[in-house]
Amino acid sequence: MDYQSMLAWALPMGVGLAAVGSGLGLGPAVGKAMEAIGRQPEASGKILTAMIIGAALIEALTIYALVVFFLLYGKIGA
């Protein structure tokens, strides 16, 4: 197995793993935020803001993996 075929196999797997990790992180975060809003509806604005910032940071992992995918995609031979 040469370098290019290993890269062709590893790049999509890396993006997929990053997406799964982001999903596993986002699910509980959003779930807990919804529970908190249910308990304290008057604080929903603050909770939503914190949740959106946290979700953006969690999604950054997937975006970084996608950027690496596109950067290394050109190294795969046709």
N, C-alpha and C positions, 0 to 999 in steps of 0.2 A: 504494500500500500504506500503510495507516494504522498508527498506533502500536500499536493493540490487536492487529491481525493479525500485525504483526512480533513482538510479545511472545508471542502464541500459538504462533508458529513457533519462536522462540528459546528459550523456557523448556524444552520437552522436549529440544531439541537440547543445551542446556547440561547438563542432568542426564545425558543419554546420554554426552556427552563426558567428564564427570566420572567416570562409572562405568567407561568404557573406560580412562581414565587410572589409576584405582585398580586395575583389573585388571592393567594393564601393570606397575604398581608392585608389586603383591602377588605376582605370579607368580614373578619372580626372587628376591624376598625370602624367600618360603617355600621355594623350591627350594634356595637357598643354606643356609638354616637346616637343612633336612633333610640336605643333604650334610655339614654340620658335625656334626650329631648322629651320622651314620653314621661319621665319622672319629673322633669323641670321644664315645662314648656316656655316659661318666661325667659329662660336662658338659651333659647334655641339659636339666636343669632351668634352668640359667642361659641356655642358648641359646633355649629355648622362651619364657622370660620376656621376653627381649629381642625375640624375634620377635613376640610378642603385642603388646607396646608399640608396636613399629614398624608392625604391621598396623593397630592402632587409629589411629595418626596418619595412615596412608595413607588409611584409610576415612573419616577426618574430612573430607576433600575432598568426597567424595560426599554426606556428611550435610549439609555446608554448602550444596552445590548444591541439595539437596532442600529445605532450609529456605528458600532464596531462591525456589525454585519455588513453595512454598506461600504465601510472603509476597506474591509478585507475581501469583499466580493470580487473586486477586480483582480485579485491574485489567483482566483480559480481559473484554470485553463478550460477552454471549451472543448 
